[in-house]
Amino acid sequence: MAKRVVMLGPPGAGKGTQAKRLAKHLGVPHVSSGDIFRENLREKTELGRTAEAYMKRGELVPDDVTIAMIRERLSRPDCREGVVLDGFPRTPAQAEALDAMLQELYQARVDLAPLIEVPEEVLVERLTGRRSCPNGHVYHLTFNPPKEAGKCDHDGLELFQREDDRPETVLNRIQVYNRQTQPLIDFYDQRGVLARINGNQPIEAVSAELFAALEKA
């Protein structure tokens, strides 16, 4: 069974939700690039301070900093038996770097790259109803509302709508994703590890399709 998985899918496809379910199913960590960034910034690590300097200048964090953060996380003992990656890699260059670090750390490779596919109009509906907590918990006004309106179930913090979840930016985000991610999809397709998953069905059904793809990998 596949143990090192890279989750792919457009914004709003449910990639994060399925990554967590997959990690639990496999008994391996769910490693989100967003969580790693927040951890490094919060802990004020050397890499976190370097990333913050770029962010304060309004610049993109360079690949080598992002890759170093991922490498540090993957080198921890809990990743020895496998990992579900979410949000990394984003480009073929990052995918090559991931291959190199998995080979170096564990003599391993990416076993499976599930691509969760959802029609554009469904993505727009999902994203515009999304509400976020400052600590990273995510809700949806229709599909996954908090117990108390406007408040996070976990920490009671005020929920907000991210700028990039506003209707005027959602379509642009999807178009940018399609343009930027196609080379990465091609990268994993050429390596024979891409699995196309129908994301326009109930969460349990998507998970079942993912688990079946794992068994075949």
C-alpha positions as CSV (number, residue, x, y, z in Angstrom):
1,M,0.0,0.0,0.0
2,A,1.2,3.5,-0.8
3,K,2.6,5.3,2.2
4,R,4.1,8.5,0.7
5,V,1.4,10.5,-0.9
6,V,1.2,14.0,-2.5
7,M,-2.3,15.5,-2.6
8,L,-3.2,17.5,-5.6
9,G,-6.4,19.5,-6.4
10,P,-7.7,23.0,-7.0
11,P,-8.7,25.4,-4.2
12,G,-12.0,24.2,-2.7
13,A,-11.6,20.6,-3.8
14,G,-11.5,19.3,-0.3
15,K,-7.8,18.4,-0.5
16,G,-7.0,19.2,3.1
17,T,-10.0,17.3,4.5
18,Q,-9.1,14.2,2.4
19,A,-5.4,14.5,3.3
20,K,-6.3,14.3,7.0
21,R,-8.6,11.3,6.5
22,L,-5.9,9.6,4.4
23,A,-3.2,10.2,7.0
24,K,-5.4,8.7,9.7
25,H,-6.2,5.7,7.5
26,L,-2.5,5.1,6.9
27,G,-1.3,6.0,10.4
28,V,1.2,8.5,9.1
29,P,1.4,12.3,9.6
30,H,-0.5,14.8,7.6
31,V,2.1,17.4,6.6
32,S,0.6,20.7,5.4
33,S,2.9,23.3,4.0
34,G,0.8,26.1,5.5
35,D,1.1,24.5,9.0
36,I,4.8,24.2,8.6
37,F,5.1,27.9,7.7
38,R,3.0,28.9,10.7
39,E,5.0,26.7,13.0
40,N,8.4,28.1,11.8
41,L,7.0,31.7,12.1
42,R,5.5,31.1,15.5
43,E,8.6,29.3,16.9
44,K,10.9,32.0,15.3
45,T,13.2,29.3,13.9
46,E,16.1,30.4,11.7
47,L,14.1,29.4,8.6
48,G,11.0,31.1,10.0
49,R,12.9,34.4,10.4
50,T,14.3,34.1,6.9
51,A,10.8,33.5,5.4
52,E,9.4,36.4,7.5
53,A,11.9,38.8,6.1
54,Y,10.8,38.0,2.5
55,M,7.1,38.2,3.5
56,K,7.6,41.6,5.1
57,R,9.0,42.9,1.9
58,G,6.1,41.5,0.0
59,E,8.2,39.0,-1.8
60,L,7.7,35.3,-2.4
61,V,9.6,33.0,-0.1
62,P,12.3,31.3,-2.2
63,D,12.1,27.6,-3.0
64,D,15.2,26.7,-1.1
65,V,13.7,28.1,2.2
66,T,10.4,26.3,1.6
67,I,12.2,23.1,0.7
68,A,14.4,23.3,3.8
69,M,11.3,23.6,6.0
70,I,9.7,20.6,4.4
71,R,13.0,18.6,4.7
72,E,13.3,19.4,8.4
73,R,9.7,18.2,9.0
74,L,10.1,15.0,6.9
75,S,13.3,14.1,8.8
76,R,11.4,13.8,12.1
77,P,10.9,10.2,13.4
78,D,7.1,10.2,12.8
79,C,7.6,10.5,9.0
80,R,9.8,7.4,8.9
81,E,6.9,5.1,7.9
82,G,5.2,7.5,5.5
83,V,3.6,10.9,5.0
84,V,0.6,12.6,3.4
85,L,1.8,16.0,1.9
86,D,-0.7,18.8,1.3
87,G,0.3,22.0,-0.4
88,F,3.8,20.9,-1.4
89,P,5.2,20.4,-4.0
90,R,3.6,23.1,-6.2
91,T,6.0,22.9,-9.1
92,P,8.1,20.2,-10.9
93,A,11.2,21.7,-9.4
94,Q,9.8,21.3,-5.9
95,A,8.7,17.7,-6.9
96,E,12.3,16.9,-8.0
97,A,13.6,18.3,-4.6
98,L,11.0,16.1,-2.8
99,D,12.1,13.0,-4.7
100,A,15.7,13.8,-3.7
101,M,15.0,14.3,0.0
102,L,12.8,11.2,0.3
103,Q,15.6,9.2,-1.4
104,E,18.2,10.6,0.9
105,L,16.2,10.3,4.1
106,Y,14.4,7.0,3.5
107,Q,15.5,5.5,0.2
108,A,11.9,6.1,-0.8
109,R,9.8,7.9,-3.4
110,V,6.3,9.3,-3.8
111,D,4.0,6.3,-4.2
112,L,0.8,8.1,-5.2
113,A,-0.3,11.6,-6.3
114,P,-4.2,11.7,-6.1
115,L,-5.7,14.5,-8.1
116,I,-9.1,15.5,-6.7
117,E,-11.2,16.9,-9.6
118,V,-14.2,19.1,-9.1
119,P,-16.2,21.2,-11.6
120,E,-15.4,24.9,-11.6
121,E,-18.9,26.0,-10.6
122,V,-18.9,23.7,-7.6
123,L,-15.5,25.1,-6.5
124,V,-16.9,28.6,-6.6
125,E,-19.8,27.7,-4.4
126,R,-17.6,25.9,-1.9
127,L,-15.0,28.7,-1.7
128,T,-17.3,31.7,-1.3
129,G,-19.0,30.1,1.7
130,R,-15.8,29.2,3.4
131,R,-14.9,30.8,6.8
132,S,-11.5,30.5,8.5
133,C,-10.2,30.7,12.1
134,P,-6.9,32.5,12.7
135,N,-5.4,29.1,13.9
136,G,-6.2,27.4,10.6
137,H,-9.6,25.7,11.4
138,V,-11.9,25.9,8.4
139,Y,-15.7,25.9,8.2
140,H,-18.4,26.4,5.5
141,L,-21.6,28.3,6.0
142,T,-23.6,25.6,4.2
143,F,-21.7,22.3,4.4
144,N,-19.8,22.6,7.7
145,P,-21.1,25.5,9.9
146,P,-19.6,26.1,13.3
147,K,-21.8,25.3,16.3
148,E,-22.0,28.9,17.2
149,A,-22.3,31.3,14.3
150,G,-19.1,33.2,13.6
151,K,-17.1,31.4,16.3
152,C,-14.5,28.6,16.0
153,D,-15.6,25.3,17.7
154,H,-12.0,24.6,18.9
155,D,-10.8,27.9,20.3
156,G,-13.8,30.4,20.2
157,L,-11.9,32.8,18.0
158,E,-13.8,35.0,15.5
159,L,-14.2,33.4,12.0
160,F,-13.4,35.5,9.0
161,Q,-13.6,35.3,5.2
162,R,-10.2,35.1,3.6
163,E,-9.6,37.7,0.9
164,D,-8.9,35.0,-1.6
165,D,-12.3,33.3,-0.8
166,R,-14.2,36.4,-1.9
167,P,-16.2,35.9,-5.2
168,E,-14.3,38.4,-7.2
169,T,-11.0,36.5,-6.5
170,V,-12.1,32.9,-6.5
171,L,-12.3,32.5,-10.3
172,N,-8.9,34.0,-10.7
173,R,-7.5,31.6,-8.1
174,I,-8.9,28.6,-10.0
175,Q,-7.5,29.9,-13.3
176,V,-4.1,30.5,-11.8
177,Y,-4.2,27.0,-10.2
178,N,-5.0,25.4,-13.5
179,R,-2.2,27.2,-15.3
180,Q,0.5,26.7,-12.6
181,T,-0.4,23.1,-11.6
182,Q,-0.7,21.4,-14.9
183,P,3.1,20.9,-15.2
184,L,3.0,19.2,-11.8
185,I,0.1,17.0,-12.8
186,D,2.0,16.0,-15.9
187,F,5.1,15.3,-13.8
188,Y,3.3,12.8,-11.7
189,D,1.4,11.4,-14.6
190,Q,4.6,10.6,-16.5
191,R,5.9,8.8,-13.4
192,G,2.8,6.6,-13.3
193,V,1.7,7.7,-9.8
194,L,-1.2,10.1,-10.7
195,A,-4.7,8.9,-9.6
196,R,-7.7,11.0,-10.7
197,I,-10.3,11.1,-8.0
198,N,-13.9,12.4,-8.4
199,G,-14.2,15.1,-5.7
200,N,-17.8,16.0,-6.6
201,Q,-19.4,13.5,-4.3
202,P,-19.9,13.0,-0.5
203,I,-16.7,13.1,1.6
204,E,-17.0,9.4,2.5
205,A,-17.3,8.4,-1.2
206,V,-14.2,10.5,-2.1
207,S,-12.3,8.8,0.8
208,A,-13.4,5.4,-0.4
209,E,-12.1,6.2,-3.9
210,L,-8.8,7.4,-2.5
211,F,-8.4,4.3,-0.3
212,A,-9.0,2.1,-3.3
213,A,-6.3,4.0,-5.3
214,L,-3.9,3.5,-2.4
215,E,-4.4,-0.2,-2.5
216,K,-3.5,-0.3,-6.2
217,A,-0.4,1.9,-5.9
